[in-house]
Amino acid sequence: MKNTALTTLHESLGAKIVPFAGYNMPVQYEGINIEHETVRNGVGVFDVSHMGEFLIEGPNALALIQKVTSNDASKLALGDAQYSCFPNETGGIVDDLICYRIKEETYLLVVNASNIEKDWNWISKYNEDIGAEMKDLSDEYSLLAIQGPKAIEAMQSITSVNLSEIPFYKFKIGDFAGLEHVIISATGYTGSGGFEIYCKNDQVQQVWDKVFEAGADFGIQPIGLAARDTLRLEMGYCLYGNDINDTTSPIEAGLGWITKFTKDFVNSEGLKAQKEAGVTRRLVAFELDERGIPRQDYAIVDAEGNEIGVVTSGTMSPSLKKGIGLGYVTKEHSKRDSKIYIQVRKKAIPATIVRLPFYKG
């Protein structure tokens, strides 16, 4: 297992450390519900330095990104970030990612920790014919996610960048926590606002210390990966390995909005044909009508008990105080307000298909 630059610090703070995507990561400190509420109502900090960072540069950088990603990166201005995915050749997804346009011919791709090697090899395969410059910076960079409605107010004292002027999915490169040239990105995985801060490994301790000093009056707390999961699920954000994987298409997963057929990309013809023909299953969001907790891989059945799908993510929502989840069901059972049943042990618990996000703020 690898450590992040802050693993020892998390241990000293009493975090429960678990293996995750090849790293020793803090899963919780005080408790999932407390940490969840801290982010929803105040400000909390996640160490997500396990994420992967690839720099794609040169005159062929955009051509490579356009080939391997589903979204249209030609629309990115300097300072823009874009959610996208790497489609595979058989209708599934290699990974999802965020693409940042750093300079005219420089892009940063941020990928999931568990897929760093897989993604690098995938992009490299297509780069053989394109010839962009590629650098894997994953082991050199740390990433802190400062999330919550008080993030702007709490962090403004440690940067000259006007944080309130960075819109969602935009970023600035500026001074932060006593460092120059830090990426301050208005992205995150919680739905409660905030920033993601990219810096070198040997700088992240300084950033952490200054962030907690600045946030002390705002009740800032360290937050573990367990609360990150409940926060993202309340927003209906897909998690790779659960809701999307090598066998789920972006069309089935409701990611048609990041799948742009205005360009040629890996398996674009296949996905376009699927979109035109219509999918046979869809990823839906549901709330349980009775008490219970849906879990990944639980069967979804109809009123007669016939299996019609499977749960991909589920939890007891700390904000809504009810069981919520995502899952794939057959197309005919995917309409909003439809009744489905989640097989929890021997009981089929009724649930209603709802519109995302679960948490409305």
PENOR-V236629 format. One record per backbone hydrogen bond with DSSP energy under -1.0 kcal/mol. NH is the residue of the N-H (numbers start at 1). CO is the residue of the C=O. Records with the same first field share a line. If there is no record, write none. Layout:
BEGIN
NH=CO ; CO
END
This chain:
BEGIN
2=22
7=4
10=6
11=7
12=8
13=9
14=11
15=10
16=28
18=25
20=23
23=20
24=2
25=18
27=16
35=31
36=32
37=33
38=34
39=35
40=36
41=37
42=38
44=147
45=221
46=145
48=143
51=48
52=111
54=109
55=135
56=107
57=133
58=105
61=58
64=60
65=61
66=62
67=63
68=64
69=65
70=85
73=71
75=72
76=73
79=101
80=77
81=169
82=99
84=97
86=95
88=92
93=245
94=86
97=84
98=110
99=82
100=108
101=80
102=106
103=106
106=103
107=56
108=100
109=54
110=98
111=52
115=112
116=113
119=115
120=116
121=117
122=118
123=119
124=120
125=121
126=122
127=123
131=127
133=57
135=55
137=53
140=137
141=137
142=199
144=197
145=46
146=195
147=44
148=193
150=42
151=148
154=150
155=151
156=152
158=155
159=156
163=161
165=162
166=163
169=186
170=167
171=79
172=184
174=182
176=179
177=158
179=176
182=174
183=198
184=172
185=196
186=170
187=185
195=146
196=185
197=144
198=183
199=142
201=140
203=200
207=203
208=204
209=205
210=206
211=207
212=208
213=209
214=210
215=211
218=215
219=216
220=215
221=43
223=45
225=26
226=27
228=224
229=225
230=226
231=227
232=228
233=229
234=230
237=232
241=244
242=239
243=239
244=239
248=245
253=249
254=251
255=250
258=255
259=256
260=70
266=67
268=265
271=267
272=268
273=269
274=270
275=271
276=272
277=273
278=274
282=329
283=252
284=327
286=325
287=352
288=323
289=350
297=311
298=295
300=309
301=341
302=306
305=302
308=300
309=300
310=328
311=298
312=326
313=326
315=324
317=322
321=317
324=315
325=286
326=313
327=284
328=310
329=282
330=308
331=280
333=330
334=331
337=353
338=335
340=351
341=301
342=349
343=299
344=342 ; 347
347=344
349=342
351=340
352=287
353=338
354=285
358=234
359=234
END
